[in-house]
Amino acid sequence: MKLALSRDLDIMLFSGQPFVDKTDSVTNYHVSYFRPESLNHKVLTGVDILNIMLKENYFCSACMYFFKREKYMNVFFEQTTYEDNLFTSQLLNSPHTNAVQSTTDVIYYRRIRAESIMTTKVKVGNFKAYEYVIKKLIESKSSSNNKR
C-alpha cells in the first residue's frame, strides 16, 4: 500500500496464493494467481499492462489489486456472475489509467472451496454470464473510443 501511494499509482496489482481448507473436498483446482514476472515492479498504462497480461497470465479477481476509488467513480460494478472480468477490464482499459504497477509479491490468500462458482461444473448459465460480460466489454470499449 505504501508503495502504491508513494508512486501515485492508479492501480496496484499483486499476486495471490490459493489454499483449500482441510474440511473442503476440492482436489482438482489448479490456477495460478501469480502476476507475470516480466511485469514485476514496472509502471505502465492500464492498456499496456492488460495487453501483456493477456499474453502471459491474466486473471481479474478484484481481491488481487487496489485502486484509487475516487478516480474510477464512473466505472459501474454490475452485480452479475463473473463481474470481476467486467470491472477489472474496464479499470485497465480506462483512458484515465496511466500508472499501474504489478508485483509478484503475494499479498492475498484466496480460499478455494467446494461448490463455489470456480469449482462447480460449468452450466449453460456460466456461458450466458460470460456472453453478458463480453457484450458489456465491447460496449465499454466502443464508448471509450468515441470519447477519445
Backbone as numpy.savetxt, mean C-alpha at the origin, in Angstrom:
# Nx Ny Nz CAx CAy CAz Cx Cy Cz
9.49 7.42 12.33 8.66 8.60 12.33 9.54 9.86 12.33
10.59 9.86 13.14 11.49 11.02 13.18 12.12 11.26 11.83
12.49 10.17 11.15 13.10 10.28 9.83 12.13 10.93 8.85
10.89 10.50 8.87 9.88 11.07 7.97 9.69 12.55 8.23
9.67 12.94 9.48 9.50 14.35 9.83 10.73 15.17 9.48
11.90 14.62 9.74 13.13 15.38 9.48 13.37 15.59 7.99
12.89 14.69 7.17 13.08 14.82 5.72 11.86 15.43 5.03
10.85 15.79 5.80 9.63 16.38 5.26 9.01 15.48 4.18
8.90 14.19 4.49 8.35 13.22 3.56 6.83 13.31 3.49
6.29 13.06 2.31 4.84 12.96 2.16 4.37 11.59 2.63
5.14 10.56 2.28 4.80 9.19 2.64 6.07 8.46 3.03
5.99 7.65 4.07 7.09 6.78 4.49 6.59 5.34 4.44
7.19 4.54 3.56 6.84 3.13 3.42 7.83 2.30 4.21
7.35 1.26 4.87 8.25 0.40 5.62 7.86 -1.06 5.45
8.71 -1.94 5.88 8.48 -3.37 5.73 7.70 -3.92 6.91
7.17 -5.12 6.69 6.42 -5.80 7.74 6.85 -7.25 7.84
6.58 -7.83 8.98 6.89 -9.23 9.21 5.59 -9.95 9.58
5.17 -10.91 8.75 3.94 -11.65 9.09 4.20 -12.67 10.19
3.18 -12.93 10.98 3.26 -13.99 11.98 1.89 -14.63 12.13
1.88 -15.86 12.59 0.65 -16.62 12.79 0.58 -16.99 14.27
-0.57 -16.73 14.88 -0.76 -17.17 16.27 -0.73 -18.68 16.33
-0.27 -19.21 17.43 -0.23 -20.67 17.60 -1.62 -21.28 17.54
-2.63 -20.49 17.85 -4.00 -21.01 17.85 -4.62 -21.06 16.45
-4.02 -20.38 15.48 -4.55 -20.38 14.12 -3.98 -21.54 13.31
-4.75 -21.95 12.33 -4.34 -23.10 11.51 -3.88 -22.68 10.12
-3.38 -21.48 9.98 -2.90 -20.99 8.69 -1.52 -21.60 8.43
-1.41 -22.32 7.32 -0.13 -22.95 7.00 0.35 -22.63 5.59
-0.54 -22.10 4.76 -0.17 -21.91 3.35 -0.11 -20.44 2.95
0.24 -19.57 3.85 0.29 -18.15 3.55 1.74 -17.70 3.51
2.22 -17.42 2.31 3.63 -17.05 2.14 3.72 -15.80 1.28
3.59 -14.66 1.90 3.67 -13.38 1.19 4.79 -12.56 1.82
5.56 -11.91 0.97 6.64 -11.07 1.47 6.12 -9.65 1.68
6.38 -9.11 2.85 6.04 -7.73 3.17 7.31 -6.90 3.33
8.34 -7.25 2.57 9.58 -6.50 2.61 9.65 -5.56 1.42
9.93 -4.31 1.70 10.08 -3.32 0.63 11.35 -3.65 -0.17
11.36 -3.31 -1.45 12.54 -3.62 -2.28 13.81 -2.98 -1.75
14.85 -3.77 -1.70 16.16 -3.30 -1.25 16.66 -2.15 -2.13
16.33 -2.20 -3.42 16.80 -1.17 -4.35 16.24 0.22 -4.02
15.17 0.27 -3.24 14.57 1.56 -2.87 14.96 2.02 -1.47
15.71 1.20 -0.77 16.00 1.49 0.63 16.60 2.87 0.83
15.89 3.70 1.56 16.28 5.05 1.95 16.38 6.06 0.81
15.89 5.72 -0.37 15.83 6.68 -1.46 14.56 7.51 -1.32
14.63 8.76 -1.71 13.46 9.63 -1.71 13.09 9.89 -3.17
11.88 9.49 -3.55 11.41 9.62 -4.92 9.99 10.18 -4.92
9.49 10.49 -6.10 8.08 10.87 -6.21 7.23 9.62 -6.02
5.96 9.82 -5.74 5.06 8.69 -5.57 4.96 7.85 -6.83
4.84 8.50 -7.98 4.72 7.78 -9.25 5.99 6.97 -9.52
7.15 7.55 -9.28 8.41 6.84 -9.53 8.55 5.62 -8.62
8.23 5.78 -7.35 8.38 4.66 -6.42 7.35 3.58 -6.72
6.14 3.98 -7.12 5.11 3.02 -7.48 5.54 2.19 -8.69
6.08 2.85 -9.71 6.52 2.14 -10.91 7.61 1.12 -10.60
8.54 1.47 -9.72 9.61 0.53 -9.35 9.04 -0.62 -8.53
8.16 -0.31 -7.58 7.59 -1.37 -6.75 6.73 -2.33 -7.56
6.03 -1.83 -8.57 5.22 -2.71 -9.40 6.08 -3.74 -10.12
7.31 -3.41 -10.39 8.23 -4.34 -11.04 8.89 -5.28 -10.04
9.05 -4.83 -8.79 9.82 -5.61 -7.82 8.96 -6.30 -6.77
8.26 -5.56 -5.96 7.40 -6.14 -4.93 6.45 -5.07 -4.42
5.26 -5.03 -5.00 4.26 -4.04 -4.59 3.23 -4.69 -3.70
3.07 -4.15 -2.54 1.95 -4.51 -1.67 1.44 -3.22 -1.08
0.17 -3.17 -0.83 -0.43 -1.87 -0.54 -1.12 -1.81 0.81
-0.76 -2.64 1.73 -1.39 -2.60 3.04 -1.21 -1.23 3.68
-2.31 -0.61 4.05 -2.27 0.72 4.67 -1.61 0.69 6.05
-1.36 -0.49 6.57 -0.67 -0.62 7.86 0.83 -0.45 7.74
1.33 -0.42 6.50 2.77 -0.43 6.32 3.31 0.85 5.69
2.69 1.95 6.05 3.20 3.26 5.69 2.48 4.30 6.52
3.08 5.47 6.61 2.35 6.60 7.14 2.52 7.77 6.19
1.58 8.69 6.29 1.53 9.80 5.34 1.00 11.04 6.03
1.22 12.17 5.37 0.73 13.45 5.88 -0.77 13.54 5.60
-1.54 13.33 6.63 -2.99 13.31 6.48 -3.52 14.60 5.88
-3.00 15.73 6.34 -3.51 17.02 5.88 -3.25 17.26 4.39
-2.27 16.60 3.85 -1.94 16.78 2.43 -2.88 15.99 1.51
-3.52 14.97 2.06 -4.32 14.06 1.24 -5.79 14.02 1.68
-6.28 15.13 2.12 -7.68 15.18 2.57 -8.66 14.89 1.43
-8.25 15.10 0.19 -9.15 14.86 -0.94 -9.12 13.41 -1.43
-8.24 12.58 -0.88 -8.21 11.16 -1.25 -9.23 10.44 -0.38
-10.23 9.89 -1.02 -11.34 9.27 -0.32 -11.05 7.81 -0.04
-11.22 7.41 1.19 -11.01 6.03 1.59 -12.35 5.31 1.53
-12.58 4.56 0.48 -13.85 3.90 0.28 -13.93 2.61 1.08
-15.10 2.36 1.62 -15.33 1.11 2.35 -15.71 0.03 1.36
-14.73 -0.72 0.93 -14.94 -1.83 0.01 -13.87 -2.87 0.29
-14.08 -4.05 -0.20 -13.05 -5.07 -0.07 -11.85 -4.64 -0.90
-10.67 -4.82 -0.38 -9.40 -4.45 -1.03 -9.24 -2.93 -1.17
-9.83 -2.19 -0.26 -9.73 -0.73 -0.32 -8.30 -0.23 -0.20
-7.42 -1.02 0.41 -6.01 -0.64 0.50 -5.40 -0.47 -0.88
-5.80 -1.33 -1.81 -5.28 -1.23 -3.18 -5.63 0.12 -3.79
-6.87 0.53 -3.60 -7.35 1.79 -4.16 -6.70 2.98 -3.45
-6.76 3.00 -2.15 -6.27 4.13 -1.37 -4.77 4.35 -1.55
-3.99 3.28 -1.41 -2.53 3.39 -1.52 -2.12 3.84 -2.92
-2.74 3.26 -3.93 -2.41 3.63 -5.31 -2.78 5.08 -5.59
-3.90 5.55 -5.04 -4.28 6.96 -5.21 -3.28 7.88 -4.53
-2.82 7.51 -3.35 -1.81 8.33 -2.66 -0.54 8.44 -3.49
-0.04 7.30 -3.95 1.22 7.29 -4.69 1.09 7.96 -6.06
-0.08 7.88 -6.67 -0.31 8.49 -7.98 -0.66 9.96 -7.90
-0.85 10.48 -6.72 -1.23 11.88 -6.57 -0.13 12.81 -7.09
-0.52 13.84 -7.83 0.49 14.80 -8.31 1.14 15.58 -7.17
0.57 15.47 -5.97 1.11 16.18 -4.80 2.13 15.33 -4.03
2.33 14.10 -4.46 3.24 13.20 -3.75 4.63 13.33 -4.35
5.43 14.19 -3.74 6.76 14.51 -4.26 7.90 13.85 -3.49
7.65 13.44 -2.26 8.74 12.90 -1.43 8.26 11.65 -0.70
8.63 10.49 -1.26 8.29 9.20 -0.66 9.58 8.46 -0.40
9.69 7.92 0.78 10.86 7.12 1.11 10.41 5.73 1.51
11.18 4.75 1.11 10.92 3.37 1.45 12.08 2.85 2.29
11.76 1.99 3.24 12.81 1.38 4.04 12.53 -0.11 4.19
13.58 -0.88 4.25 13.44 -2.31 4.48 13.29 -2.61 5.97
13.40 -1.60 6.80 13.24 -1.79 8.25 11.83 -2.32 8.55
11.74 -3.34 9.38 10.46 -3.90 9.79 9.91 -3.06 10.94
8.81 -2.40 10.69 8.18 -1.56 11.70 6.82 -2.12 12.10
6.26 -2.98 11.27 4.92 -3.52 11.49 4.96 -5.04 11.50
4.26 -5.64 12.45 4.11 -7.08 12.51 2.67 -7.42 12.18
2.49 -8.11 11.06 1.16 -8.39 10.53 0.70 -9.79 10.94
-0.39 -9.81 11.67 -0.96 -11.08 12.11 -1.74 -11.70 10.96
-1.42 -12.93 10.63 -2.13 -13.69 9.62 -3.05 -14.65 10.36
-4.33 -14.57 10.05 -5.28 -15.42 10.77 -6.16 -16.20 9.80
-6.62 -17.32 10.26 -7.52 -18.15 9.48 -8.83 -17.40 9.24
-9.44 -17.67 8.12 -10.74 -17.10 7.75 -10.71 -15.60 7.49
-9.55 -15.04 7.23 -9.49 -13.63 6.85 -9.63 -13.55 5.33
-9.82 -12.35 4.82 -9.96 -12.18 3.38 -8.72 -12.64 2.62
-7.58 -12.60 3.27 -6.32 -12.97 2.62 -6.05 -14.48 2.65
-6.72 -15.21 3.53 -6.41 -16.64 3.67 -7.56 -17.55 3.26
-8.73 -17.00 2.97 -9.85 -17.84 2.55 -9.83 -18.05 1.04
-10.57 -19.03 0.60 -10.65 -19.36 -0.82 -11.25 -18.19 -1.61
-10.71 -17.95 -2.79 -11.18 -16.87 -3.65 -12.58 -17.21 -4.15
-13.47 -16.19 -4.09 -14.86 -16.35 -4.53 -15.17 -15.29 -5.57
-16.34 -15.37 -6.17 -16.76 -14.41 -7.19 -16.73 -12.99 -6.62
-17.12 -12.82 -5.38 -17.12 -11.50 -4.74 -15.74 -10.85 -4.72
-14.69 -11.67 -4.59 -13.33 -11.15 -4.62 -13.03 -10.51 -5.98
-13.42 -11.19 -7.04 -13.18 -10.66 -8.39 -13.98 -9.37 -8.63
-15.20 -9.35 -8.12 -16.03 -8.15 -8.27 -15.41 -6.98 -7.50
-14.85 -7.25 -6.35 -14.20 -6.20 -5.57 -12.97 -5.67 -6.30
-12.17 -6.56 -6.86 -11.00 -6.13 -7.64 -11.43 -5.35 -8.88
-12.50 -5.79 -9.51 -13.01 -5.07 -10.68 -13.41 -3.64 -10.30
-14.06 -3.49 -9.15 -14.45 -2.18 -8.66 -13.22 -1.30 -8.40
-12.22 -1.87 -7.76 -10.99 -1.13 -7.45 -10.30 -0.69 -8.74
-10.21 -1.58 -9.71 -9.57 -1.24 -10.99 -10.34 -0.11 -11.68
-11.65 -0.21 -11.68 -12.49 0.84 -12.30 -12.23 2.19 -11.62
-12.17 2.20 -10.31 -11.94 3.44 -9.57 -10.53 3.98 -9.82
-9.55 3.11 -9.94 -8.18 3.55 -10.24 -8.10 4.20 -11.62
-8.79 3.62 -12.58 -8.82 4.20 -13.93 -9.49 5.56 -13.90
-10.61 5.66 -13.18 -11.30 6.95 -13.04 -10.40 7.98 -12.36
-9.71 7.55 -11.33 -8.82 8.44 -10.57 -7.68 8.92 -11.44
-7.09 8.03 -12.24 -5.99 8.40 -13.12 -6.47 9.37 -14.20
-7.63 9.09 -14.77 -8.20 9.98 -15.79 -8.47 11.36 -15.22
-8.98 11.40 -14.01 -9.28 12.67 -13.35 -8.01 13.47 -13.08
-6.95 12.78 -12.59 -5.70 13.50 -12.30 -5.02 13.95 -13.58
-5.15 13.20 -14.67 -4.57 13.63 -15.95 -5.28 14.87 -16.48
-6.57 14.98 -16.24 -7.33 16.15 -16.70 -6.98 17.41 -15.91
-6.48 17.24 -14.67 -6.13 18.39 -13.84 -4.75 18.93 -14.14
-3.93 18.19 -14.86 -2.56 18.60 -15.16 -2.49 19.49 -16.35
